[in-house]
Amino acid sequence: MTMMTTTLSRFAPRAGRKLLLPSHVQQQSRLLTFAARHASTSTSTSDLAALDAYSQAVVGVVERIGDAVVAINVPGPDGRPQGAGSGFLISPDGFLLTNAHVVGDAMGVSVTLTDGRSLSATVRGRDVATDLALLRVDQSGLPFATLSPRGLRVGQLVVAIGNPLGFQSTVSAGVVSAIGRSMRAKDGRLIEGIVQSDVALNPGNSGGPLMDSKGNVVGVNTAIIAGAQNISFSVPAATAEWVVSELMEHGRVRRSFLGLGALVQPAPRNFQREFSFDKKTLVQVYNPERRYHPLALHASAHHSAPRLVQVYNVVPGSPAARGGIEPGDLLIEVDGKQIGTTDEIHQVLPRPGETCSFALKLLRPGAGGGSGRTLTLRIDAEERQTFQALPGR
């Protein structure tokens, strides 16, 4: 070890003396130093530019749309506030959108604008199945936001404005984590196309807008998972656009119904092979008076074997009864689309105003447990009449 140290010291420069390197080595050293400094400066400049662009995008959204977001206070029977949330104006003449669970059964609420004005708003319609409600204040010339139902992508920047925990006009930003999620509404229906984001939402954000970097509303904030962080859900703008048009025109959301109840049953392997059935479930009709659970996340169940939808009950005089559906029938296809859950039946039902006639393919079991036969019935769906417009419509 001592020898190696002594040998190395023979080639070390004396104190105060510069080490002279060959000219080509000096030139390479200078080039490397310059490149390193340039790369560091370029990376730093790029990071700062990206951060500045992000800030400008969020600030731009707030400046353009912030005044369209309102705080909603719901009065109780004794006049004291019993609930609060957020909402946003969608037209200059006072129409605004929020969640149905924010307004509950109230016929009127108090709306506070960013300029401090407090206005009375009437509930023009609500749709529990999508957790949306349409309100209106008697004012004109108001700032408003625009629903944008197209072009949303995973990873896209989104901004939320609302009133979490009473802190008015709070801004949070994040990205779209996923699109096409589904979740249950309070009436048991499946809300499709839910937007998941990592935007920080808290109680009070409900009903506020989720916006893209241009300030277009891509969703209506509706739910979070208790105890989780940065997992937030919004009703998509396409759904909101349809619900708003229905509520404005009819005071309710019109939906078709068949008039049958169904249960999900296992689908045997031989059934799959015979009918080329690739769904995980089949449907069996059940009691339509069933009560559903409150709002909860929908998670598709994983079954060891595919299942079938089998008719269990048919309401007398309903479209299902007139079309010839009988209890015990196994529902296979609607207009050529295979169905494996009751939710998929709701999804393919035509909306009122559209062509309400469709082909339903089913398997009718034979007597005594025989193999049965397949039938294709023509069903004329009708509008469900259980939902009534609010007073004043």
Secondary structure, DSSP 8 states (H G I E B T S, - for coil): -HHHHHHHHTTS--TT------HHHHHHHHHHHHHHHHHHHHHHHHHHHHHHHHHHHHHHHHHHHGGGEEEEEEE-TTSSEEEEEEEEE-STTSEEEE-HHHHTT-SEEEEE-TTS-EEEEEEEEEETTTTEEEEEES--S-----B--S---TT-EEEEEE-GGG-TTEEEEEEEEEEEEEEE-TTS-EEEEEEEE-----TT-TT-EEE-TTS-EEEEEEEE-TT-SS-EEEEEHHHHHHHHHHHHHHSS---EE--EEEEEEE--HHHHHHHT---S-EEEE--TT----SSEE------SS-EEEEEEEE-TTSHHHHHT--TT-EEEEETTEE--SHHHHHHHS--TTS--EEEEEEEE--TTS---EEEEEEEE-EE--S----TT-
